[in-house]
Amino acid sequence: MRSVPSHKRGKMKKFAFTLAEVLITLGIIGIVAALTLPTIIQNYQKRVTVEGLKKEYTLLQQALKMYQADNGIDFDQIDTTLPAETFMQKYILPYVETIEECERSTKCYKDYPIGIDRKAKLIIYNKLYILKDGAILGISWDAATGKVFFLDINGIKGPNYSGRDIFYFFLVNKSTMKNSDLASKYEVCSNIVKNLNSGLYPGGYSDCFLPFTQFSRTNLLSGTKSRTCSRDTRLVGEAGDGCAALIMLDGWKIEKDYPW
């Protein structure tokens, strides 16, 4: 390695950044961060949402399966005609850990701007239950063919919007469908539902009391069906019911066109 003669060392130029150059560089870094940070945060929030959704879906599935194993029955023998609270006490609560049971007008019943359009309010006529992990679980309404579960995956924390942290699951009982007052409608829809199995499905229900997992992705996003995962749905107050189904259909991912 060649050394610099001593008589030339004092003449060598010393390079350094000027204050202006430093400020310009920091400014560029700040602009890049401002442009990319929101995307990074949103992608993280989406991953957390999907994991929370999968966790609570698995929790419900396991509760129902444990009851079935304990009693030697299948989904068609689960009595979905029971009142909501009776159903919860029999089939779900013995198999999940809860820390609080909420009546109306308590902290479980925030004035949620629940719709995906941020306008509709939460209407639940039954008790809600705070789970050990902080999620809030309840039956939001009874269908003639099953039960629709309400799940706020992060509890009373925000944003409390359908499709963001509030999701629905539909427990289908095909046997009940055939024997209910909807028998005639079941016949009309028989070509659609003949291959449908009883069980717990992500999302609520729509035409012919079908779970949203039976719908195409295009229909879920277009809003042409009621209660889909679209802000343009015909039933604005119930928009977002199909969002859990959309996430599942997308391979448990929240894609770019998801109405986040």
N, C-alpha and C positions, 0 to 999 in steps of 0.2 A: 504494500500500500504506500503510495507516494505521499510524502509529507510536504506541507507548505513551508517554503523558506521563511525564516523569521522576519526578514525585511519586507516581505509582502503581506504578512498577516494583518497589519494595521490598515492596509488598503482594501481588504475584502469587504464587499457590501453585506450589510446585515438586512435581511428581509423580515418584515413584520406586517400584520394586518393593521390598517388604519381603523380608527373608530367608526368611520363611515362604512367601511367594508364589514366590520363586525355587526353593525346595526342592520345593514342590508341582509346579511346572512341570517340573523335572528328573525328578521321580518319574513323572509322566505320560509324558514322553518315554521313560524307561527301560522302562516297562511296554509301551508300543507297540512299542519295539525288540525286547523279549523275545518278544513275540507274533509279530512279522513276520520277524525275522532268521532263525529256523530255516527258514521257508518259502522265503525268498530263497536261503539256502544250498542247500537241497534242490533247488530249481529249477535253480540253477547246476550242481549235481552231475549232474542229469539231462541237461542240455544237453551237458555234457562227455562223459557216457557215450554218448549218441547219436552225437556226432561221432566218438568213438573207435571205436564199433561200425561206423559207416559207413566209416571209414578202413580198418580191418582187413579188412572185407568186400571193399572195392574192391581192396585189396592182393592178396588171394587170387584174386579174379576176374582181375586183370591177369596174375598169374603163370600161371594156366591158359590164358588167351587168348594170351599170348606164346608158350607152348609150342606151342599149336595153330597159331599163325601160322608159327613156325619149322619146323614139321613137316607143315603142310598137312593137319591132321586136324580132326575135330569132337569134341564131348564123348562121343559114343558109341564113339569109338575110344581114349579114355583108359582104360588098363588098371587098373581099380579092384580087380582081384583080386591085385595085387602086395602083398607084405608092406608094412606101414606105413612102415618106414624106407626101403625100396627106392623106394616111391612118392614119398616126400618128396624123396629124392635125385634122382629123375628129373624130376618134374613141378613141384616148388615151389622148392626151394632154389637152383637156378641163376638164379631170377628175383626173389629177395628178398634183402635185405641182412641178414645175421645177425652177431651179435658173439660168440655162445657156443652151444655144443652141450652139452646137459645129459644126463648119465646119471642113473640112479636114485640116490637118497640124496644129491643135491646141492641147491644153493639153489633150483633150479627146482621141486623137489618139496617144497614146504612142506606141512605137515599141514593142508591147507586144509579149513575147515568149508564145503565147497563147495556143498552143497544149498541150495536156496532156503529150506528150513526151518532152515538153519544147523547141521544135524546130520551129514549124510553127508560122508564124507571123499573126497578126490581119489584116484582109482585110474586110473592110466595105465600101460600096460605097454610103452610105447615111449619113445623119446627126445623131449625137448622142445627147442625152439630159441628163444633170446632174439633178438628182432629188433632192428634198429638203433634203432627208436623206443622200445625197452624192453618192448614186448609180448612175450608168450610164446606160441608156436605149436607145436602138435603134432597128431597123430592120436590121438584118445582111444579109438576102437574101430573095427573093421572091420565093415561090414554086408555082407550078401551082394550088395547092389546098389550099393554105393559106399563112400565114406569119410566119417567124421565128424571134423571138425577141432575141436580144443579151442583156444580163444583167450582168454587173460587180457589184456585190452586195456591194463592199466596194470602188467603184470608182477608182481613180487613185492610190490608195495604192496597195502595192504588195499582193500576189506574181504574180497576173495577169496570172494565168494558168487556162485552162479549167478544171472544176471539183474541183477546189480549191476556187476560188472566181468568176469565169466566168461561166455562165450557159445559157442554151437556152430553149426557150419555143415555142411550135408549135401551132399556131391557125389553126385548121382544119375546112374547109368548105366543107362538103360532097356534097352539091349541086353543088359547083363549080367544084369539082372533076368529077362529072358525066357529066357535060356539057363542059369540057375542052378537049383539044387534047389528054388528057390521058384517054379518055373514054375506049379505047381498053385495056389499061393496067388495068384500074379499073375493067373491066370484068374479066381479068385474075386473079385479086386479090380479086374478089367479095366474095369468101368464107371467106376471112380473114377480110374484111372491112364491111361486111354486118351489123354487130352489132356495128360498130364504130359510135359514136355520134359526131356531130360537137361540137367544143369547144376548150378551151385552155389546152394544155397538157405539162407537164414538159418534157424537152428534145427536140431535133430537130426531124428530120424524116429520115427514111431509106427506105428500099424496099417497093414498092407500095405506097410511100409517107405516110407510117404509122408512127404514133408517137411511140416513143420508149417504152411507157408504155404498148404497146401491145406485147412486146417481153418478153421472159423469162429472169429471172435473170442470168441464165447460159449464154445465148447468149450475154447479155450486158457485161458480164465480160470476155467472151472468145475471143472477137475480130473477130469472124467468120462473123459477120455482119459489114458493113461499118459504120464508125462514131459512134462506140459504146463507152462505158466507159472502154476502155482498151488500154494499150500502144501497144498491138499487133494487133490492127485493121488494115485492109487492106489499109484504107485511113488515113495514119499516121497524115497528116496535119490537119485532122478534128477529130482526136481522142478526146473524151471528150464530144461530142455532146449529148450522152445519159446519162450523169452522173446525171442530175437532175431527170431523170426517175428512175434511180437505187436507188437514195436516197428515192424517194417517195415509190417505191415498197418495200423498206426495212422498211417501217413504219416511214418515215422521220427520219432516222438514218444513220450514216456513219459507216458501219460495218468494221471489221478488214481486210477483203480482198478487201476493196475499194482501188483503185489505188491512194492513197493519196501521 
